[in-house]
């Protein structure tokens, strides 16, 4: 399912407003790469395939650290914004589904950030993502992805309504649970002229699964579990909110 097609103009600003410092996140991901890839390090840039790259915020920062990044996202609007903001060559961007794309090449690192795997709305699609990541990795190298845990989604759906004022527009984010899915309802009140607002709505559906089941499926795919880390608190426990998986082919 394509997502954030209408929300794309506000996406980066809101993500950085409350949730995560860009510098902290890039430092964290760089540490995961440096601490979990083969040593001694290879000369030259490490190649990264980033699935669900969005507007390319993380990819651009990783490029500054001499990584070579290939950008993939399902949203054409996200890729258009990424291309427009990037000084690098346009042939490194592609609009495609991360469960089925075949680039016919392998990379040192496959990265999927911002709990993007949770946008895959079935366990079968998660398994396809694991298999496709495995296919695109060089032997001995790593897949890094993060999830919002069921614990975190359940917390958010109990009482969540945030408002953001961006320029003259107002954005409201709410989350609800329906069956096993967690749904973001995004309301964008666009100020057209002299407080004459137009309402645009978009619904984003996510899902998560128990960490133990994810680890088991990764091992079935052929991965070796190297490292799990809670982005906020380090050690993973039953109350972890955002968990990074680092697994080796």
SULJORA-V584605 format. One record per residue. N is the residue number from 1. RES is the residue in one small letter. NEAR is the number of other ideal C-beta (glycine too) atoms within 8 Angstrom. D_CENTER is the distance of its C-alpha to the mean C-alpha in Angstrom with 1 decimal. Layout:
# SULJORA-V584605
N&RES&NEAR&D_CENTER / N&RES&NEAR&D_CENTER
This chain:
# SULJORA-V584605
1&x&5&14.7 / 2&x&6&13.8 / 3&x&9&12.3 / 4&x&12&12.6 / 5&x&10&15.5 / 6&x&8&17.8 / 7&x&12&15.6 / 8&x&12&14.2 / 9&x&4&17.1 / 10&x&12&16.3 / 11&x&12&12.5 / 12&x&9&12.5 / 13&x&9&15.6 / 14&x&12&14.8 / 15&x&10&11.5 / 16&x&9&13.8 / 17&x&7&16.8 / 18&x&4&16.5 / 19&x&5&13.4 / 20&x&7&12.7 / 21&x&6&14.9 / 22&x&10&13.4 / 23&x&6&16.1 / 24&x&8&15.5 / 25&x&11&11.8 / 26&x&12&12.9 / 27&x&8&15.9 / 28&x&10&14.1 / 29&x&13&12.0 / 30&x&10&15.3 / 31&x&8&17.2 / 32&x&13&15.3 / 33&x&13&16.0 / 34&x&8&19.5 / 35&x&7&20.5 / 36&x&11&19.4 / 37&x&12&20.4 / 38&x&6&24.0 / 39&x&4&26.7 / 40&x&3&28.5 / 41&x&8&25.7 / 42&x&7&26.2 / 43&x&3&27.8 / 44&x&5&25.7 / 45&x&6&22.0 / 46&x&12&19.6 / 47&x&11&17.8 / 48&x&15&14.0 / 49&x&13&12.4 / 50&x&15&8.8 / 51&x&13&7.4 / 52&x&14&5.6 / 53&x&15&6.8 / 54&x&14&7.7 / 55&x&11&10.9 / 56&x&12&10.5 / 57&x&10&10.9 / 58&x&14&9.7 / 59&x&13&11.3 / 60&x&10&14.4 / 61&x&10&14.9 / 62&x&13&14.6 / 63&x&11&17.1 / 64&x&6&19.4 / 65&x&8&19.5 / 66&x&6&20.9 / 67&x&12&18.0 / 68&x&8&18.0 / 69&x&13&14.7 / 70&x&12&14.5 / 71&x&13&12.0 / 72&x&14&11.1 / 73&x&12&9.9 / 74&x&9&11.8 / 75&x&13&12.7 / 76&x&8&15.8 / 77&x&9&15.8 / 78&x&14&12.5 / 79&x&14&13.9 / 80&x&8&17.3 / 81&x&11&16.2 / 82&x&16&14.5 / 83&x&9&17.7 / 84&x&6&19.9 / 85&x&8&18.6 / 86&x&9&18.6 / 87&x&2&21.9 / 88&x&6&21.0 / 89&x&4&22.2 / 90&x&6&20.8 / 91&x&4&21.2 / 92&x&8&17.9 / 93&x&11&15.9 / 94&x&9&15.8 / 95&x&9&15.0 / 96&x&8&14.6 / 97&x&6&13.2 / 98&x&13&11.3 / 99&x&9&13.8 / 100&x&8&16.8 / 101&x&10&16.6 / 102&x&6&19.2 / 103&x&8&19.4 / 104&x&3&22.5 / 105&x&5&21.5 / 106&x&6&20.0 / 107&x&13&17.9 / 108&x&11&18.1 / 109&x&16&14.5 / 110&x&14&11.6 / 111&x&13&8.2 / 112&x&15&4.8 / 113&x&12&2.9 / 114&x&7&3.1 / 115&x&11&4.6 / 116&x&12&3.6 / 117&x&12&6.7 / 118&x&10&8.5 / 119&x&12&9.0 / 120&x&11&11.2 / 121&x&9&14.3 / 122&x&7&16.5 / 123&x&6&17.1 / 124&x&6&18.4 / 125&x&10&15.2 / 126&x&13&13.4 / 127&x&10&16.4 / 128&x&11&16.2 / 129&x&14&12.7 / 130&x&13&14.3 / 131&x&9&17.3 / 132&x&13&15.9 / 133&x&13&14.0 / 134&x&12&17.3 / 135&x&8&19.2 / 136&x&11&17.4 / 137&x&15&17.9 / 138&x&8&21.2 / 139&x&5&23.2 / 140&x&6&22.8 / 141&x&12&19.4 / 142&x&15&16.0 / 143&x&17&12.7 / 144&x&16&10.2 / 145&x&12&7.4 / 146&x&14&7.1 / 147&x&12&8.3 / 148&x&11&10.3 / 149&x&12&13.7 / 150&x&8&16.5 / 151&x&10&18.4 / 152&x&12&16.0 / 153&x&14&15.7 / 154&x&9&19.4 / 155&x&8&20.0 / 156&x&9&18.1 / 157&x&10&20.1 / 158&x&6&23.4 / 159&x&3&23.6 / 160&x&9&21.0 / 161&x&7&21.9 / 162&x&7&20.8 / 163&x&8&22.3 / 164&x&12&21.5 / 165&x&7&24.1 / 166&x&9&22.9 / 167&x&5&26.0 / 168&x&3&28.1 / 169&x&11&25.5 / 170&x&11&24.4 / 171&x&15&21.1 / 172&x&12&21.1 / 173&x&13&18.2 / 174&x&9&19.4 / 175&x&12&18.2 / 176&x&8&20.4 / 177&x&10&20.7 / 178&x&5&22.3 / 179&x&4&23.2 / 180&x&3&20.2 / 181&x&10&17.6 / 182&x&13&16.2 / 183&x&12&16.5 / 184&x&11&15.6 / 185&x&10&18.6 / 186&x&13&18.1 / 187&x&10&21.6 / 188&x&15&22.1 / 189&x&11&25.7 / 190&x&9&26.4 / 191&x&11&29.6 / 192&x&6&31.5 / 193&x&4&34.7 / 194&x&3&36.7 / 195&x&4&34.6 / 196&x&7&34.6 / 197&x&9&31.1 / 198&x&7&29.3 / 199&x&8&26.9 / 200&x&8&23.8 / 201&x&8&21.8 / 202&x&11&18.5 / 203&x&8&17.4 / 204&x&11&13.9 / 205&x&11&14.1 / 206&x&14&12.0 / 207&x&11&13.4 / 208&x&12&13.4 / 209&x&8&16.0 / 210&x&6&18.1 / 211&x&10&17.1 / 212&x&6&20.4 / 213&x&8&19.8 / 214&x&12&16.5 / 215&x&11&18.4 / 216&x&8&21.3 / 217&x&11&19.5 / 218&x&12&17.9 / 219&x&10&21.4 / 220&x&6&22.9 / 221&x&10&20.7 / 222&x&6&22.3 / 223&x&12&19.8 / 224&x&7&21.3 / 225&x&10&19.5 / 226&x&8&19.7 / 227&x&10&18.0 / 228&x&10&16.2 / 229&x&11&15.7 / 230&x&13&15.1 / 231&x&9&13.3 / 232&x&5&16.2 / 233&x&5&19.1 / 234&x&4&18.9 / 235&x&6&20.7 / 236&x&8&19.0 / 237&x&6&21.3 / 238&x&4&21.8 / 239&x&5&20.7 / 240&x&13&17.4 / 241&x&12&14.7 / 242&x&13&11.4 / 243&x&14&11.9 / 244&x&14&10.8 / 245&x&15&12.4 / 246&x&13&14.1 / 247&x&11&16.2 / 248&x&11&18.8 / 249&x&13&20.2
